[in-house]
Amino acid sequence: STLGPSGGRGMVVSDELAAAIEGARAYEGLHVDALFRQWAEPLLDAARVSTGDRVLDVACGTGIVARETLGRVGSTGSVTGLDIGPGMLAVAASIEPAVTWTEGDASRLPFDDNHFDAVVSQFGLMFFPDRVLAIGEMLRCVKSGRRIAVAVWDSLERSEAFPIAVDLLQTRAGPAAADALRAPFVLGETDELRRLFDEAGGAEVSIHTQLGTARFPSVRSMVEADLRGWLPVMGVHLDDDLIETILAEAEDALSEFVTDDGTMSFDAPAHIVTAKA
Protein backbone atom coordinates (compact mmCIF):
# COMPACT_ATOMS: atom_id res chain seq x y z
CA SER A 1 0.00 0.00 0.00
CA THR A 2 1.18 3.54 -0.70
CA LEU A 3 -0.30 5.62 2.07
CA GLY A 4 1.02 8.79 3.61
CA PRO A 5 1.61 9.22 7.34
CA SER A 6 -1.88 10.72 7.59
CA GLY A 7 -3.53 8.07 5.46
CA GLY A 8 -2.81 9.89 2.19
CA ARG A 9 -0.33 8.98 -0.52
CA GLY A 10 3.42 9.12 -0.62
CA MET A 11 4.66 6.64 1.98
CA VAL A 12 4.83 2.87 1.90
CA VAL A 13 3.29 1.34 5.02
CA SER A 14 3.13 -2.21 6.28
CA ASP A 15 0.12 -4.42 5.72
CA GLU A 16 -0.45 -4.29 9.48
CA LEU A 17 -0.63 -0.50 9.51
CA ALA A 18 -2.78 -0.47 6.38
CA ALA A 19 -5.23 -2.81 8.14
CA ALA A 20 -5.18 -0.60 11.24
CA ILE A 21 -5.94 2.47 9.12
CA GLU A 22 -8.80 0.65 7.42
CA GLY A 23 -10.22 -0.32 10.81
CA ALA A 24 -9.85 3.24 12.10
CA ARG A 25 -11.67 4.61 9.05
CA ALA A 26 -14.52 2.20 9.73
CA TYR A 27 -14.53 3.29 13.38
CA GLU A 28 -14.71 6.96 12.37
CA GLY A 29 -17.38 6.42 9.76
CA LEU A 30 -19.60 4.04 11.71
CA HIS A 31 -19.31 5.18 15.33
CA VAL A 32 -18.39 8.84 15.69
CA ASP A 33 -21.61 10.53 14.62
CA ALA A 34 -23.77 7.73 16.02
CA LEU A 35 -22.24 7.64 19.50
CA PHE A 36 -19.23 9.81 20.27
CA ARG A 37 -19.68 13.32 18.86
CA GLN A 38 -22.46 14.20 21.33
CA TRP A 39 -20.11 13.77 24.30
CA ALA A 40 -17.37 16.14 23.14
CA GLU A 41 -19.02 19.37 24.30
CA PRO A 42 -20.11 18.04 27.74
CA LEU A 43 -16.59 16.74 28.29
CA LEU A 44 -15.02 20.08 27.36
CA ASP A 45 -17.55 21.89 29.54
CA ALA A 46 -16.62 19.64 32.47
CA ALA A 47 -12.92 20.43 31.96
CA ARG A 48 -13.78 24.14 31.66
CA VAL A 49 -11.89 24.52 28.41
CA SER A 50 -11.89 28.09 27.12
CA THR A 51 -10.21 30.40 24.61
CA GLY A 52 -6.44 30.27 24.63
CA ASP A 53 -6.16 26.99 26.54
CA ARG A 54 -3.57 24.33 25.82
CA VAL A 55 -5.50 21.03 25.83
CA LEU A 56 -4.50 17.36 25.72
CA ASP A 57 -6.89 14.65 24.52
CA VAL A 58 -5.71 11.25 25.82
CA ALA A 59 -6.68 8.11 23.87
CA CYS A 60 -7.96 10.43 21.17
CA GLY A 61 -8.83 7.72 18.65
CA THR A 62 -9.71 9.32 15.34
CA GLY A 63 -9.91 12.66 17.09
CA ILE A 64 -13.50 13.83 17.50
CA VAL A 65 -12.89 15.51 20.89
CA ALA A 66 -9.63 17.10 19.73
CA ARG A 67 -11.37 18.43 16.62
CA GLU A 68 -14.19 19.94 18.65
CA THR A 69 -11.64 21.46 21.04
CA LEU A 70 -9.99 23.48 18.27
CA GLY A 71 -13.02 25.71 17.87
CA ARG A 72 -13.23 26.35 21.58
CA VAL A 73 -9.58 27.28 22.22
CA GLY A 74 -9.28 29.41 19.08
CA SER A 75 -6.14 30.63 17.39
CA THR A 76 -4.44 31.46 20.69
CA GLY A 77 -4.83 27.94 22.06
CA SER A 78 -3.49 24.57 21.02
CA VAL A 79 -4.71 20.97 20.96
CA THR A 80 -2.69 17.77 21.24
CA GLY A 81 -4.20 14.34 20.64
CA LEU A 82 -2.43 11.27 21.96
CA ASP A 83 -3.19 7.65 21.11
CA ILE A 84 -1.31 4.37 21.19
CA GLY A 85 -2.71 3.31 17.80
CA PRO A 86 -0.92 4.53 14.66
CA GLY A 87 -3.94 3.66 12.52
CA MET A 88 -6.20 5.88 14.60
CA LEU A 89 -3.67 8.71 14.44
CA ALA A 90 -3.25 8.39 10.68
CA VAL A 91 -6.98 8.82 10.17
CA ALA A 92 -7.13 11.63 12.74
CA ALA A 93 -4.36 13.53 10.96
CA SER A 94 -6.00 13.06 7.57
CA ILE A 95 -9.18 14.70 8.91
CA GLU A 96 -7.65 17.57 10.93
CA PRO A 97 -4.00 18.53 10.46
CA ALA A 98 -4.26 21.52 12.84
CA VAL A 99 -4.11 19.22 15.88
CA THR A 100 -0.71 17.94 17.06
CA TRP A 101 -1.15 14.15 16.86
CA THR A 102 1.22 12.15 19.06
CA GLU A 103 1.71 8.40 19.37
CA GLY A 104 2.14 7.47 23.02
CA ASP A 105 1.07 5.49 26.06
CA ALA A 106 -1.43 6.94 28.55
CA SER A 107 0.57 5.47 31.44
CA ARG A 108 3.73 7.35 30.35
CA LEU A 109 2.60 10.65 28.87
CA PRO A 110 5.50 12.30 27.00
CA PHE A 111 4.84 15.78 28.40
CA ASP A 112 6.24 17.95 31.19
CA ASP A 113 4.50 18.47 34.52
CA ASN A 114 1.88 21.26 34.57
CA HIS A 115 2.03 21.53 30.77
CA PHE A 116 -1.69 21.74 29.88
CA ASP A 117 -4.61 23.90 30.95
CA ALA A 118 -6.93 20.90 30.62
CA VAL A 119 -6.64 17.17 29.94
CA VAL A 120 -9.60 15.21 28.63
CA SER A 121 -10.19 11.59 27.71
CA GLN A 122 -13.33 10.21 26.10
CA PHE A 123 -14.13 6.50 26.48
CA GLY A 124 -10.50 5.40 26.78
CA LEU A 125 -9.93 4.80 30.50
CA MET A 126 -11.68 1.42 30.41
CA PHE A 127 -8.93 0.03 28.19
CA PHE A 128 -5.84 1.23 30.07
CA PRO A 129 -3.91 -1.63 31.73
CA ASP A 130 -3.11 0.55 34.77
CA ARG A 131 -5.98 2.99 35.20
CA VAL A 132 -4.70 4.62 38.38
CA LEU A 133 -1.32 5.29 36.78
CA ALA A 134 -2.97 6.78 33.69
CA ILE A 135 -5.19 9.08 35.77
CA GLY A 136 -2.12 10.11 37.75
CA GLU A 137 -0.32 10.96 34.51
CA MET A 138 -3.20 13.15 33.37
CA LEU A 139 -3.17 14.94 36.73
CA ARG A 140 0.60 15.39 36.49
CA CYS A 141 0.38 17.03 33.09
CA VAL A 142 -2.38 19.51 33.93
CA LYS A 143 -1.64 22.80 35.67
CA SER A 144 -2.23 23.05 39.40
CA GLY A 145 -5.84 23.94 40.13
CA ARG A 146 -7.02 23.03 36.62
CA ARG A 147 -9.14 20.04 35.70
CA ILE A 148 -9.02 16.73 33.96
CA ALA A 149 -12.30 15.33 32.62
CA VAL A 150 -12.83 11.69 31.69
CA ALA A 151 -15.89 10.07 30.12
CA VAL A 152 -16.70 6.37 30.56
CA TRP A 153 -19.82 4.43 29.63
CA ASP A 154 -22.35 3.49 32.28
CA SER A 155 -22.87 -0.22 32.99
CA LEU A 156 -23.84 -2.58 30.18
CA GLU A 157 -27.25 -3.38 31.65
CA ARG A 158 -28.16 0.34 31.58
CA SER A 159 -27.29 0.71 27.91
CA GLU A 160 -30.47 -0.73 26.39
CA ALA A 161 -29.56 -2.33 23.04
CA PHE A 162 -26.01 -3.43 23.83
CA PRO A 163 -26.85 -6.31 26.23
CA ILE A 164 -28.95 -7.87 23.46
CA ALA A 165 -26.10 -7.45 20.98
CA VAL A 166 -23.65 -8.99 23.46
CA ASP A 167 -25.91 -12.03 23.93
CA LEU A 168 -26.18 -12.44 20.16
CA LEU A 169 -22.41 -12.32 19.76
CA GLN A 170 -21.92 -14.78 22.63
CA THR A 171 -24.24 -17.26 20.90
CA ARG A 172 -23.05 -16.86 17.33
CA ALA A 173 -19.42 -15.73 17.54
CA GLY A 174 -18.23 -16.90 20.96
CA PRO A 175 -16.87 -15.32 24.14
CA ALA A 176 -14.00 -13.35 22.57
CA ALA A 177 -16.38 -11.36 20.37
CA ALA A 178 -18.88 -10.90 23.20
CA ASP A 179 -16.15 -9.79 25.61
CA ALA A 180 -14.92 -7.23 23.07
CA LEU A 181 -18.38 -5.66 23.09
CA ARG A 182 -18.63 -5.85 26.90
CA ALA A 183 -15.25 -4.14 27.37
CA PRO A 184 -16.41 -0.50 27.01
CA PHE A 185 -18.83 -0.89 29.94
CA VAL A 186 -16.52 -2.25 32.65
CA LEU A 187 -16.28 1.05 34.60
CA GLY A 188 -19.99 1.64 34.93
CA GLU A 189 -20.05 1.50 38.75
CA THR A 190 -19.45 4.95 40.23
CA ASP A 191 -17.93 3.64 43.49
CA GLU A 192 -15.13 2.00 41.52
CA LEU A 193 -14.62 5.14 39.44
CA ARG A 194 -14.30 7.31 42.51
CA ARG A 195 -11.84 4.87 44.06
CA LEU A 196 -9.61 5.05 40.99
CA PHE A 197 -9.51 8.85 40.96
CA ASP A 198 -9.00 9.09 44.71
CA GLU A 199 -6.15 6.58 44.56
CA ALA A 200 -4.56 8.55 41.72
CA GLY A 201 -4.52 11.69 43.89
CA GLY A 202 -7.30 13.67 42.26
CA ALA A 203 -8.78 16.56 44.24
CA GLU A 204 -12.45 17.52 44.27
CA VAL A 205 -13.45 14.39 42.36
CA SER A 206 -16.94 14.70 40.89
CA ILE A 207 -18.99 12.20 38.88
CA HIS A 208 -21.99 13.23 36.79
CA THR A 209 -24.08 10.68 34.91
CA GLN A 210 -25.67 11.94 31.71
CA LEU A 211 -28.10 10.27 29.34
CA GLY A 212 -26.89 10.16 25.77
CA THR A 213 -28.67 8.70 22.76
CA ALA A 214 -27.20 6.31 20.24
CA ARG A 215 -28.59 7.01 16.77
CA PHE A 216 -27.85 4.71 13.86
CA PRO A 217 -29.38 4.73 10.36
CA SER A 218 -30.59 1.15 10.89
CA VAL A 219 -30.15 -1.97 13.03
CA ARG A 220 -27.79 -3.31 10.41
CA SER A 221 -25.59 -0.22 10.58
CA MET A 222 -25.42 -0.40 14.40
CA VAL A 223 -24.40 -4.05 14.49
CA GLU A 224 -22.10 -3.70 11.50
CA ALA A 225 -20.38 -0.81 13.27
CA ASP A 226 -19.46 -3.24 16.03
CA LEU A 227 -18.58 -6.20 13.81
CA ARG A 228 -16.52 -4.28 11.25
CA GLY A 229 -15.54 -1.15 13.16
CA TRP A 230 -15.13 -2.10 16.83
CA LEU A 231 -14.28 -5.80 17.02
CA PRO A 232 -11.23 -5.43 14.71
CA VAL A 233 -9.95 -2.59 16.94
CA MET A 234 -10.14 -5.12 19.80
CA GLY A 235 -8.33 -7.78 17.76
CA VAL A 236 -11.41 -9.86 16.91
CA HIS A 237 -12.00 -10.56 13.21
CA LEU A 238 -15.09 -12.42 11.97
CA ASP A 239 -15.50 -13.85 8.49
CA ASP A 240 -18.06 -12.32 6.15
CA ASP A 241 -20.47 -15.28 6.26
CA LEU A 242 -20.67 -15.12 10.06
CA ILE A 243 -21.09 -11.35 9.96
CA GLU A 244 -24.02 -11.71 7.56
CA THR A 245 -25.63 -14.35 9.80
CA ILE A 246 -25.35 -12.10 12.86
CA LEU A 247 -26.67 -9.08 10.94
CA ALA A 248 -29.72 -11.02 9.78
CA GLU A 249 -30.55 -12.23 13.30
CA ALA A 250 -29.97 -8.77 14.77
CA GLU A 251 -32.80 -7.29 12.69
CA ASP A 252 -35.32 -9.25 14.78
CA ALA A 253 -33.42 -9.20 18.09
CA LEU A 254 -33.13 -5.40 18.12
CA SER A 255 -36.38 -4.49 16.36
CA GLU A 256 -37.80 -2.78 19.48
CA PHE A 257 -35.33 0.09 19.01
CA VAL A 258 -36.35 0.87 15.42
CA THR A 259 -38.18 4.18 15.13
CA ASP A 260 -41.04 5.07 12.78
CA ASP A 261 -38.65 6.37 10.14
CA GLY A 262 -36.62 3.15 10.15
CA THR A 263 -33.65 4.50 12.05
CA MET A 264 -32.42 3.03 15.32
CA SER A 265 -32.32 4.94 18.60
CA PHE A 266 -31.62 3.88 22.17
CA ASP A 267 -30.30 5.20 25.49
CA ALA A 268 -26.53 5.32 25.94
CA PRO A 269 -25.73 6.76 29.40
CA ALA A 270 -22.22 7.73 30.45
CA HIS A 271 -20.35 9.11 33.45
CA ILE A 272 -18.19 12.23 33.23
CA VAL A 273 -15.59 12.36 35.98
CA THR A 274 -13.69 15.53 36.82
CA ALA A 275 -10.77 16.04 39.16
CA LYS A 276 -8.38 18.87 39.97
CA ALA A 277 -4.63 18.54 40.01
N, C-alpha and C positions, 0 to 999 in steps of 0.2 A: 504494500500500500504506500502511496505517496501522499502523506498528510503532513501539514505543518504542525508546529508546536501547539497551535490553537485549534487544531482540527481542520485547517485549510491545507493548501498544497505547498510543496517545496521541501519536505523533509521525510525521509524514509523512516517509518516506525515499525516496530515488531508486530507480529500477528497478535500477540497478547495485548499490546496497547491499542491496536486497531479494534479488537473485540471490546476492550474497556470503553473506548470512545463510542462505539456503537451502542453499548448498554447505557452509557450516560445520556446519549441523545434520546433513547427511548424513555429513560427516566424523566428527562426534561419535558419531552413532548406529552407523555401520558400522565404524569403525576403533578407537575408544578401548578398548573391552573386549577386542576381538580381538587387538590388538597393543600398545597403549601403556600401559595401566594397570599392567601387571606391572613396568614399568621405573621407576615413580615411587619406590618404596621403596629399591631399590638406588642410585638417583641421590641421594636424600636422605641415605642412609647414607654414600655416598662424600663428600658435602659436609659430613658431620658436623653436620647440622642438629639442633638440640635445643630444648628448652623456652625460650621467651623470645626466640628469634632473630628478627631482621629479615631476610627472605629475598626475593630477586628471582628470578623465573622469566622468562628471556629467550626470545622466540619461543614464547610460552605456548600458542598455538593456542586451542582451546576450554577449556583450563585444567586438564587432569587432574593435572599435577604440582602446580600451585598449590593445587588443592583438597585433595590429599593432604597438602600441607605444613601446612595450617591445623591439622589434628589434632595434628601433631607440635610446633608452636611454641606452641600453647595460647593462652589469653586474654592472656598477657603478651607474645606475639610479634606479628608482622605479616607479611603476604604481599602482594607486588606482582607482578602479571603484566603483561608487556609484549609486544605484538605489533604488527606493521605493518599487519595486516589488520583493518579495522573490523567485517567480518562475523564473524570469529573472536571478537573481543572482545564483540560483541553477544550471541552465544550463550553465551560464558563467563560474562558478567554475569547472564544469565537463569538460569543454573544455580546460581551461587554469588555472591551479592552481598557477602559478607564480605571477599572479596579486592579490593584496589585494582587495577582494570584500567586500563592506560595504553597509549594508542596511541603507538608510537615506533619508531625505527630502531635496530637492534642496533649499528650502527657509530657512533651518536651518542646514547648512553644519557643521558636527561634527569635524571641524578642526580648528587649531589655525590660527590667522592672519599671512599673509606672509609665509605660510607653503610650497607652491608649486612654482616650476619654471614656470609652465604653467598649465592652466585649460582649458579643452576643453569640448564641449557638442555637440553631433551630433543628430539633429532632435528630441530634447526633449523640447526646450524652448516653443514651441507652446502649450504644455500640462500643463505648470506650472500655478497654480491658481494665483500667484502673480509674474509676470514675472520680474518686476523691482526689487523686493526683491531678487529673485533668481540671477539675474545678479549682484546685489550688493554683494551677498554672494560669488560669483565666484571671483569678484574683491578683496574682503576682503582677500580671501585665497591665492591669488597669490602675489608673491613678488613685491615690488615697482619697477616700470619700466618694468616689464615683462607683458606678454600678456595673455588674454583669447581669445579663438576663438570658435565661435558658428555657427553651420550650421542650416539653416531652409529652407524648400522648398519654391520655388517661388509660385506665385498664381496658383490656380487650373486651370484657363483658359489657362495658359501657359504650362500646363503639358500634353498636347496631349491626351493620352488615358483615363486619369482619369476622366475628365468631362463626358465622355460617360458612364463609369462604374458607376459614381455617379447617373446619370439619370436612369440607369437600376435598381440600387438598390432602388431609390426613387419609381419607378413604381412597382416593384415586392416585395420589402421587407419593404417599408415604410420609414418615415423620420429618425427614429433612426439609421437605418443601413446606410442611405445616409449621415447623419451628421457625423457618425463615419469615413466615408471615406473622407469627406470634412475637417475634423479636422486638418490633417497635413499641410494644405495649408493656414491657417488663418493668417500667418505673412508674406505673400508674398509681401506686399507693403513696399518699402524701407524707405519711410518717417516715417512710424509707427515704424519700426525697429530702426531707428536712434533715434527717440524720446525715446524709451525704454532705450537704452544704455546711452543716455545723461542724462536722469532722474536718472539712477542708479549711475551716477558719473564716467562713463568711460572716459578716456582721449584718444585723437587721434583715435576716432571711425572711422572705415573704413568698407565699405561694397563692396564686390566683387561678382558679379553674374557669375556663371559658368554653362555651359551646360553639364549635365550628360546624360547618356543613360540607360534607363531601359531595361534589357535583360532577357526575360523569355523563357523557353523551348517551350511554347505554350500559346495560349490565355487561355486555361483552367487552366494552372498552374498559370498565372498571377491573374485571378479572384479568383481561389481557395486560393491563398495566402492571399487575402483580406478576403474572407468569412471564412476560417478556421484558418488563422494565425493572421489577424489584428483585425477583428470585435470582436472576443472573448477577446482580450487584452483590447478593449474599452467597454467590458461588454455587447456586442450584440451577441446573439447566435441564429442561424437559424437552422431549422430542415433540415434533409438530403434531403427530397423531394424538399423543396424550393431551397436549394443549387443546386441540379441537374437541376432544371428548369432555374435558373439564368445562370448556366454554359452553358447550351444548347443555350440560347438566346445570350449569350456573344460571341459565336463563330462567329455569323453573324455581331453583332453590332461592333465588334472590328477587323473585318477581314482586314481592310486597313493597320493594323500595322504588319501583318504577312509577313515575309520575304520569299525569294525563297526557303530557306531550311526548312521552316515550323516553325521556331522560331518567337518570337515576340520581336519587338524593337521599342522604341519610346523615344522622348526627355523627360528628367526629370531635369529641371533646378533648381538650388538652390542658395541661398545667403550664403556667409561666412562672418560673422561679426567679426572684431577684435577690441579690446580695451585694453589700458594699464591701469594698476592700478595706 
